[in-house]
């Protein structure tokens, strides 16, 4: 499975490089007395590009910690990947379906907001960045995607999945106890490769690689890149076959 995951992540990076070439112009701008790299365009299309960069990088990190057997840390990364994928779909649907609203504008305002007025004085110039409720984003997606389930049920399922993985982010007791076991029983603070957790987390990583591939598909449609759309669909079909999966569109 890891070889397939690595190949899919490599593929997503190649697609990302194509997107980057078309949208990724960057300039050095002054923030206080420091110059930092920032995109020339600060719009929805570029926000999607940056989210894709985060997703590819985080997938590589998740694959690395999976190979090392640090499954609790894999869950941390997967929670972040899941949220980034959610953001991509939220932005893509809003723009593509003409349902973009005030929530999208607030999201983008928060996304592009600088953390500090002066990087050399982070305490004195820290800004309170605006925030957008994750519940509202999920509610938007539930209304847009809840075709087979009613939107309320779709949102509840998403909320449960989010909360489950948030326990790893916030180091909740039940989630920490996942690393307890062995002979003799104790907290396994090193690698869990070779334990009963291995198959579970190897298989779970598929979900995040696959969802990320769908985010790239949505982005390709947003960017009007029919060639990439067809290539991603072909790669997706081959990946599903390799994993013995068949999903309905």
MOFENVEN-V88428 format. One line per field, one symbol per residue. ss: DSSP state (@ for helix, = for strand, . for the rest). phi: phi as a letter, one per 40 degrees, with the letter a starting at -180 (. if undefined). Layout:
BEGIN
ss: ???
phi: ???
END
This chain:
BEGIN
ss: .@@@@@@@@@@@@@@@@@@@@@@..======..======....@@@@@@@@@@@@@@@@@@@@@@@@@..@@@@@@@@@@@@@@@@@@@@@@@@@@.....@@@@@@@@@@@...=..@@@....=.......@@@@@@@@@@@@.....@@@@@@@@@@@@@@@@@@@...@@@@@@@==....==.........@@@@@@@@@@@@@@@@@@@@@@@@@@...@@@@@@@@@@@@@@@@@@......
phi: .cccdccccdcccccdccccccbccbbcbcbgbbbbcacccbbcccccdcccccccccccccccccccgccccccdcccccccccdcccdcccdcccgbcaccccccccccccccbcaccbcccbcbcccbbccccccccccccbcccbcdccdcccccccccdccccccfcdcccccccigbccacccbcbcgcccccccccccddccccccccccccccccgccccdccccccdcccccccgbabcc
END
